[in-house]
Amino acid sequence: MAEQITREDALAREGFRHACHIMLYGDCSAKLFGKIPIKHIVLMQMRFDGLLGFPGGLVNPSEETLEVGLSRELNEEVGVAVTVGMEDHISSCLSTSCPQLFTHFYIKKMTESELRDIERAAVATAKDHGLEVLGMVRVPLYFLRNGGGLPYFLSHSFISNSRAQLLSALQHCGLLSQGELEKAVRQAEQMRHTQR
């Protein structure tokens, strides 16, 4: 896990680049196949390189605040202007995969209707759709037989530390219990070993 640093300390260091990403989520009343409660919608995206990640990108703090830059990136990637504030900031850390880069992570709760609008816009009007971003995906926060649902999702490939950010955010927001998260990670690791 990457070392945490305050947002202010990260911005005070010279010679570093900054990337901001966000988890957009909300409550959901739908049921899968009419019987499995979905409970929550958590959005991620399939990137141009086939890896899963969160919407966002590089921000230049000498030209815009982290939050304004993240809102700009969201407009480009999901086709909707989403206002992001400092209160949505969760963590900042030095990237483990890219030297001289700080990653800033945000979480924003939205309504089910707003999230559906984002899913539609991401395909219909987003400037980067089909280029940097191949589409939005919902994280399945349920368990099916044989490891389906969240465990199978976690067995896929994620960019940088986005898998760790997802797990941390699910716990931070109370969307899954610690036991459920541990079970999902354990099953995902078993799947990865059998796939090799």
C-alpha positions as CSV (number, residue, x, y, z in Angstrom):
1,M,0.0,0.0,0.0
2,A,1.3,3.5,-0.9
3,E,2.3,5.8,1.9
4,Q,-0.3,8.4,2.8
5,I,0.4,12.1,2.8
6,T,-1.8,15.1,3.4
7,R,-3.2,16.9,0.4
8,E,-1.4,20.1,1.5
9,D,2.0,18.4,1.9
10,A,1.6,16.8,-1.6
11,L,0.8,20.2,-3.1
12,A,3.7,21.9,-1.3
13,R,6.4,19.5,-2.8
14,E,8.0,20.8,-6.0
15,G,8.8,18.8,-9.1
16,F,5.8,16.4,-8.8
17,R,2.9,15.7,-11.0
18,H,-0.6,15.2,-9.7
19,A,-3.3,12.8,-10.8
20,C,-6.9,12.9,-9.3
21,H,-9.4,10.1,-9.5
22,I,-12.9,9.6,-8.0
23,M,-15.3,6.9,-7.0
24,L,-18.9,7.9,-7.9
25,Y,-21.4,5.8,-6.0
26,G,-25.0,5.8,-4.7
27,D,-27.7,3.6,-3.2
28,C,-29.8,1.4,-5.5
29,S,-33.1,-0.3,-4.9
30,A,-32.9,-2.7,-7.9
31,K,-32.5,-6.5,-7.7
32,L,-30.5,-8.7,-10.0
33,F,-32.8,-11.3,-11.6
34,G,-35.5,-9.9,-9.3
35,K,-34.1,-11.5,-6.2
36,I,-30.4,-10.5,-5.5
37,P,-30.4,-7.0,-3.9
38,I,-27.9,-4.7,-5.7
39,K,-28.0,-2.1,-2.8
40,H,-25.3,0.2,-4.2
41,I,-24.0,1.4,-7.6
42,V,-20.2,2.0,-7.7
43,L,-18.8,3.2,-11.0
44,M,-15.4,2.4,-12.5
45,Q,-14.3,2.5,-16.1
46,M,-12.6,0.3,-18.6
47,R,-9.5,2.2,-19.8
48,F,-8.0,2.3,-23.3
49,D,-5.4,-0.3,-22.2
50,G,-8.0,-2.8,-21.0
51,L,-7.3,-2.1,-17.3
52,L,-10.0,-1.1,-14.8
53,G,-9.7,2.3,-13.1
54,F,-11.5,5.3,-11.7
55,P,-12.4,8.3,-13.8
56,G,-10.0,11.2,-13.6
57,G,-6.5,12.1,-14.8
58,L,-3.6,14.5,-14.6
59,V,-4.1,17.9,-13.0
60,N,-1.8,20.9,-13.0
61,P,-2.2,22.7,-9.6
62,S,-0.4,25.7,-10.9
63,E,-3.3,26.3,-13.3
64,E,-6.3,24.9,-11.5
65,T,-7.2,23.4,-8.1
66,L,-7.2,19.6,-7.8
67,E,-11.0,19.6,-7.6
68,V,-11.5,21.9,-10.7
69,G,-9.1,19.7,-12.6
70,L,-10.8,16.6,-11.6
71,S,-14.2,18.1,-12.6
72,R,-12.7,18.9,-16.0
73,E,-11.4,15.4,-16.4
74,L,-14.8,14.0,-15.5
75,N,-16.5,16.1,-18.1
76,E,-14.1,14.8,-20.7
77,E,-14.4,11.1,-19.6
78,V,-18.0,10.8,-18.6
79,G,-19.7,13.6,-20.5
80,V,-21.2,15.3,-17.4
81,A,-20.0,18.2,-15.4
82,V,-19.7,16.8,-11.8
83,T,-18.8,19.3,-9.1
84,V,-16.1,18.0,-6.8
85,G,-15.2,19.7,-3.6
86,M,-12.4,19.4,-1.0
87,E,-14.9,17.6,1.3
88,D,-14.9,14.7,-1.3
89,H,-11.1,14.2,-0.9
90,I,-10.2,10.9,0.9
91,S,-6.5,10.4,0.4
92,S,-3.2,11.5,-1.2
93,C,-0.2,9.3,-1.7
94,L,3.0,9.0,-3.7
95,S,2.4,6.6,-6.6
96,T,4.1,3.2,-6.3
97,S,4.2,2.7,-10.0
98,C,5.2,6.1,-11.3
99,P,7.9,8.2,-9.8
100,Q,7.3,11.9,-9.1
101,L,3.5,11.4,-9.1
102,F,1.1,12.1,-6.3
103,T,-2.3,10.4,-6.6
104,H,-5.3,12.0,-5.0
105,F,-8.5,10.0,-4.4
106,Y,-12.0,11.3,-4.0
107,I,-15.4,9.8,-3.2
108,K,-18.7,11.4,-4.1
109,K,-22.1,10.0,-3.3
110,M,-24.8,10.7,-5.9
111,T,-28.4,9.7,-6.5
112,E,-29.3,6.6,-8.6
113,S,-30.7,8.9,-11.2
114,E,-27.5,11.0,-11.4
115,L,-25.4,7.9,-11.8
116,R,-27.7,6.6,-14.6
117,D,-27.3,9.9,-16.4
118,I,-23.5,9.6,-16.1
119,E,-23.6,6.0,-17.5
120,R,-25.7,7.3,-20.5
121,A,-23.5,10.4,-21.1
122,A,-20.3,8.4,-20.9
123,V,-21.4,6.6,-24.1
124,A,-23.3,9.3,-25.8
125,T,-21.5,12.6,-25.2
126,A,-18.2,12.0,-23.5
127,K,-15.3,13.5,-25.5
128,D,-12.9,10.7,-24.6
129,H,-15.3,7.7,-25.1
130,G,-13.7,5.2,-27.4
131,L,-10.3,6.8,-27.0
132,E,-9.0,7.1,-23.5
133,V,-12.1,5.5,-22.0
134,L,-13.9,2.4,-23.3
135,G,-16.9,2.7,-21.0
136,M,-18.2,2.8,-17.5
137,V,-18.7,-0.4,-15.5
138,R,-20.6,-1.1,-12.3
139,V,-18.7,-2.9,-9.6
140,P,-20.8,-6.0,-8.6
141,L,-21.1,-5.7,-4.8
142,Y,-22.7,-9.1,-4.4
143,F,-21.6,-12.7,-4.3
144,L,-22.8,-15.5,-6.7
145,R,-22.0,-19.2,-6.8
146,N,-18.5,-20.2,-7.8
147,G,-17.0,-16.8,-7.0
148,G,-19.2,-14.7,-9.4
149,G,-19.9,-11.1,-8.6
150,L,-17.3,-9.1,-6.6
151,P,-14.6,-11.9,-6.3
152,Y,-14.6,-12.4,-10.1
153,F,-14.5,-8.6,-10.7
154,L,-11.5,-8.3,-8.3
155,S,-9.6,-11.0,-10.2
156,H,-9.4,-8.7,-13.2
157,S,-6.5,-6.3,-13.9
158,F,-6.6,-2.8,-12.4
159,I,-4.4,0.3,-13.2
160,S,-1.9,1.3,-10.5
161,N,-3.5,1.3,-7.0
162,S,-7.1,1.5,-8.1
163,R,-7.9,-2.0,-6.8
164,A,-6.6,-1.0,-3.3
165,Q,-8.5,2.3,-3.6
166,L,-11.7,0.4,-4.4
167,L,-11.4,-1.9,-1.4
168,S,-10.5,0.9,0.9
169,A,-13.4,3.1,-0.4
170,L,-15.9,0.2,0.0
171,Q,-14.9,-0.1,3.6
172,H,-14.7,3.7,4.2
173,C,-18.3,4.1,2.9
174,G,-19.6,1.0,4.7
175,L,-20.9,-0.6,1.5
176,L,-19.5,-4.0,2.5
177,S,-18.4,-5.5,5.8
178,Q,-14.7,-6.2,6.5
179,G,-15.6,-9.9,6.4
180,E,-17.2,-9.6,3.0
181,L,-14.2,-7.7,1.6
182,E,-11.8,-10.3,3.0
183,K,-13.9,-13.1,1.5
184,A,-14.0,-11.4,-1.9
185,V,-10.2,-10.8,-1.9
186,R,-9.5,-14.4,-0.9
187,Q,-11.8,-15.8,-3.6
188,A,-10.3,-13.4,-6.2
189,E,-6.8,-14.6,-5.3
190,Q,-7.8,-18.2,-5.6
191,M,-9.2,-17.5,-9.1
192,R,-6.1,-15.7,-10.2
193,H,-3.9,-18.7,-9.2
194,T,-6.2,-21.2,-11.0
195,Q,-6.2,-19.1,-14.2
196,R,-2.4,-19.3,-14.4
